[in-house]
Amino acid sequence: MNRLFYIGVAIAAVVILAALFADVIATHDVVSQDLSHRYAPISAEHWFGTDALGRDVFSRVVHGARISLQVGISVVLVSSILGTLIGAVAGFYGGLIDRFLSGYLFNVFLAFPGLLLAIALVAFLGAGLGKLIAALCVIGWVGYARVMRGQVLKVREYDYVQAAKALGASNMRILFTHILPNSIQPLIVQASLGMAGAVLSEASLSFLGLGIPPPAPSWGTMIDESRGFDILSAAPHVMLFPGIAIALTVLAFNFIGDGLREYLDPKQRAR
């Protein structure tokens, strides 16, 4: 493992702990307004200052970690399971099934930019946490399916798979007992990178007003709410801290994914 992997793990651990213990760590109520302290600077009372409604930025950033991880974990779980099953079926059975799934279905989803498709889906479904997760899952499963299909195409030709076929093992037994367990490693890397993508997509949609509606403390919503005044001179902390939280979280999971890829790939370890 390289050094960046451990840095990513450390940052991710801090974010996860902040999400788990947000109610304990937060110093103020996340929706409590105090208009007499609008845009208050960083102080002992407000560690990250306050926003346009006098809400404590530190408390909202901490609770925002919970929303981001909830979206990221949900999207990764649903997308990876769905993509794994579809990709495994396409790679194992081949023929018309593979031609339809990988030649048509995959390409239909890949033809649209992911974020634009997510915007269209959220605009159609409406705002809300569950609908946001559903929209991101719709665009997220294709990457897992393509990776799994490629792995299955390779693993199904191995000798132990051919031996299982010769012994009369059923297709389901071969697929779930012999092929999938030996094809899962690249999906671990894909899941880590997908986590970073889901966090960034949630923040992007919330910034555009299509994510989780206020007053929920989403990082993207916080950055969106900081517009409308001179950020650099008036209250840079309103945008700065949620932006840093997004950047560090995305970098952390990308570092973890790169480290796992290097560790799980013997060719890269040999360099």
KAQUI-V332176 format. One record per pair of residues at least 24 apart in sequence whose C-alpha atoms are under 8 Angstrom apart, sorted by sequence separation. I is the first residue (numbers start at 1). GAP is how many residues later the second one is. D is the distance in whole Angstrom. If there is no record, write none. Layout:
{{I	GAP	D} {I	GAP	D}}
//
This chain:
{{31	24	7} {155	24	6} {219	24	7} {30	25	7} {114	25	6} {29	26	8} {30	26	7} {219	26	8} {29	27	8} {152	27	7} {155	27	7} {219	27	7} {28	28	6} {152	28	7} {155	28	7} {27	29	8} {30	29	6} {29	30	7} {30	30	5} {109	30	7} {27	31	8} {28	31	6} {152	31	6} {26	32	7} {27	32	6} {110	32	8} {151	32	5} {26	33	4} {30	33	8} {109	33	7} {25	34	8} {26	34	8} {148	35	7} {26	36	7} {106	36	6} {148	36	8} {22	37	8} {25	37	8} {26	37	8} {147	39	7} {148	39	7} {22	40	6} {23	40	8} {106	40	8} {147	40	7} {22	41	6} {19	43	7} {144	43	7} {203	43	8} {18	44	6} {19	44	6} {22	44	7} {102	44	8} {18	45	8} {19	45	8} {19	46	5} {20	46	7} {144	46	7} {200	46	7} {18	47	7} {19	47	4} {143	47	8} {199	47	8} {18	48	8} {19	48	8} {16	49	7} {15	50	6} {16	50	8} {19	50	7} {199	50	8} {200	50	7} {199	51	7} {16	53	7} {196	53	7} {197	53	7} {140	54	8} {196	54	5} {195	55	8} {196	55	7} {196	56	8} {87	57	7} {88	57	7} {91	57	8} {92	57	8} {196	57	5} {71	58	8} {75	58	6} {79	58	5} {83	58	5} {87	58	4} {91	58	5} {195	58	7} {196	58	6} {74	59	7} {75	59	8} {78	59	7} {79	59	8} {82	59	6} {83	59	6} {86	59	6} {87	59	6} {90	59	6} {91	59	7} {83	60	7} {84	60	6} {85	60	7} {87	60	7} {88	60	6} {89	60	8} {91	60	8} {92	60	6} {193	60	6} {75	61	6} {76	61	8} {79	61	6} {80	61	6} {83	61	5} {84	61	5} {87	61	5} {88	61	5} {91	61	5} {92	61	7} {192	61	6} {193	61	5} {71	62	6} {75	62	5} {79	62	4} {83	62	4} {87	62	4} {91	62	5} {136	62	7} {192	62	7} {78	63	8} {79	63	8} {82	63	8} {83	63	8} {76	64	8} {80	64	6} {84	64	6} {88	64	6} {92	64	7} {192	64	7} {193	64	6} {75	65	7} {79	65	7} {80	65	8} {83	65	8} {136	65	8} {192	65	5} {191	66	8} {190	67	7} {189	68	5} {188	69	8} {189	69	7} {132	70	8} {189	71	6} {188	72	8} {189	72	6} {186	75	7} {186	78	8} {132	79	6} {185	79	7} {132	80	7} {129	82	7} {92	83	7} {127	83	6} {128	83	7} {129	83	6} {126	84	8} {127	84	6} {128	84	5} {127	85	6} {128	85	7} {115	86	7} {119	86	7} {127	86	7} {88	87	8} {123	87	7} {122	88	6} {122	89	8} {119	91	7} {88	92	8} {80	107	8} {80	111	7} {76	115	6} {76	118	6} {76	119	6} {75	120	8} {72	122	8} {73	122	7} {76	122	8} {72	123	5} {75	123	7} {72	124	7} {72	126	5} {71	127	7} {72	127	5} {71	128	7} {69	130	7} {68	131	6} {71	131	7} {68	134	7} {68	135	8} {67	150	8} {68	150	7} {67	151	6} {68	151	8} {64	152	8} {64	153	5} {65	153	8} {63	154	6} {64	154	5} {65	154	8} {63	155	8} {64	155	6} {61	156	7} {60	157	5} {61	157	8} {60	158	8} {61	158	7} {52	173	8} {52	174	7} {51	175	7} {61	180	7} {57	181	7} {61	181	6} {31	184	6} {57	184	8} {61	184	7} {31	185	8} {30	187	7} {51	187	6} {49	188	7} {50	188	7} {48	189	6} {49	189	7} {48	190	8} {48	193	7} {41	194	7} {39	195	8} {40	195	8} {42	195	8} {39	196	6} {41	196	8} {39	199	8} {15	234	7} {11	237	7} {12	237	6} {11	238	7} {12	240	6} {11	241	6} {12	241	7} {8	243	7} {9	243	7} {8	244	4} {9	244	8} {7	245	7} {8	245	6} {8	246	8} {8	247	5} {9	247	6} {7	248	8} {8	248	5} {5	250	5} {6	250	8} {4	251	6} {5	251	5} {4	252	8} {5	252	8} {5	253	7} {5	254	5} {4	255	7} {5	255	8} {2	257	6} {1	258	6} {1	259	7} {1	261	7} {1	262	6}}
//
